[in-house]
Amino acid sequence: MKKSSTQKLAIAGLFCAVAIVGSLFSFPVLGSKCSPVQHMVNIMCAVLLGPGYGVCAAFVAALVRNLLGLGSLMAFPGSMIGALLCGLVYKKTRNIPGTLAGEVFGTGILGGLCAYPVAVLFMGQSAAGIAFYAYIVPFLISTAAGAIISGLLLFHLKRTGTLERMQKSLD
């Protein structure tokens, strides 16, 4: 039990590092920095580690990205809600396409809607008007790109049997 927790913590740390470094490969969409690597990490955490580790990894990655000036405050609601939803979907269904859809819906729709109160509280009223209308589309674009990347990776890992071996070694 202790060995498994240590392994999961180490892998979550590696995923955080991948998300942080991956944020260097972002692209702007309507005033938002879209970082598909974060969404890929959310899905990989969901499948390998579960929703709790996924949310914690998303929070730490968003925090470090903000401290380093590589992200915006919008990274918190988007990545954390997406990580939670896709983690819960995978935990309940063990269905990869459903997990991908959970990430896209959680980050793109729910995270985009939650960007509004974050913008009101921390970024001022002018940013809030933009957030409500302009963050759902960029979040959807970013998370869809990340879902495609992770979907390709997961389906390849599943086809070769590697995914099952990885999951068994972490249980």
N, C-alpha and C positions, 0 to 999 in steps of 0.2 A: 504494500500500500504506500509506504513512504517513498520507495523507489519510483513508483508511478507518478506521484505528486511532484517529485523533483524533476523527473523527465518532462512532465507537462509544463512546469514552470520554466524550464530551460527552453523548451520549444516555443512557448509564448514569448519569451524574451527575444528569441531569434526572429519570430514573426514581427515583433515590434521594430526590431532593427531593419528588417526588410521594408516595412511600411514607411519608416522614417527616410531611409535611403531612397526608396521608391518615390517619395514625394518630390524628389529632385526632378523626376520625369513627369511633371504635371503640365497641363495645358489650360489656357484661360477659355472660359465659356461664359459670356454675359456677366463678367465681373467676378466670377468665382474661379478658384483654382481647382481644377478637376484632377484628382489623383487616383486613377483606377487601381493602382497597386494596393492601396488601403482596402479596397473592396475585395480584391483577390485574397488578401490576408484575412479579412473577416470570414470569408467562406471557408478558407483552409482551416482556420481556428474552429469554426463550427463543426466541420467534419472530423477533425482530428482531436480536438480538445474539449469541445462542448461550449454552451452559451456563456457560462461564467468566465472562463478564461478568455473567450472571445471579446466580451464586453471590457474586461480589464485590459486586454492588449490594445483594444481600440482607444480606450481612455488614455493609456500611457503614451501611445503613439501620437495621439492628437495633442497631448500636453507637451511632449518633447518637440513636435513640429512647430507648435506655437512659440515655445521658448526660443527655438532656433530661427524663428521668422520664416519658416517654410510652409506655414499653413495659416488659416484664419480661424476665428472662433466658431465658424460654421462646421469645422471638422468634428466638434464634440457631438452635437445632436445627430448629424448624419451618420457618422461611423458607429457610434455606440448603439443607436436604435437599430441600424442595419445588422450589426453583429448579434444583438440580442434576438431579433426576429429570425434571422437565418439559423442561428444556433438552436432556437426552440423548434423550428420546423424540422431540422435534421434530427434532433433528439427524438421527436415524436414519430417521424415518418421514415427516416433513413433513405430519403428520396433526394437525389442530387438535383434534378431539375426544380423540384419544389424549394430546395434550399437556395438555389440561385434566384428564384422568383422572390423568396422571402427577403433576400438581401436587396434586390432591386426595389421592392415595395417599401421595405423598412427604411432604407436610406433615401430613395428617390421621392417617395410621397410623404411618409411620416416624418423623416428627417428634414425634408424641405419645408414642411409645415411648422415644425418645431424651430426652424431657423428664425421665424418671425419673432417670437418672444425673446430669443437670444439677442437678436439685432436691436430690439426695443430697449432691453435692459442694459446692454453693454456697448452698443455701437451708435446710439442716437436715433432720433426719430426719422431722419432722412434715409438712413440705412435700412430702417424697418420697412419703409414703403417699398424699397427695392427687394428686400428679402422675401416678402410675401409672394410677390409675382415672379421674381427672377431666380430664385434658388431651386425650385422644384425641377425645372428643365435642366440646369447644369448638373444637379445631383443625379437625375435620371441618366444623363449621358455618361457621367463618370462611373456610376455603379453598374450600368449595363456593360461598359467596356471591361470593368473588373470582373463581372460575372462571366463574360465570354472567355476571358483569359483563364480564370480558375476552372470554369467548366471544361475547357479543353484539357487542362492539366489533370483534373480529377478523373475524367473519362479515360485518359491514357493510363493513369495509375490504376484505375479499376480494371481495365482490360488486361493489364500485365499481372494483376494480382498483388501489386505492391501496396495498394491502398489498404487492403484487408490485413496484410502483414503489419503495416504501420499502426493500424487501429488496434490490433491484438497486442502489439508490444506496449501500447499505452494504457491498456485496460488492467 
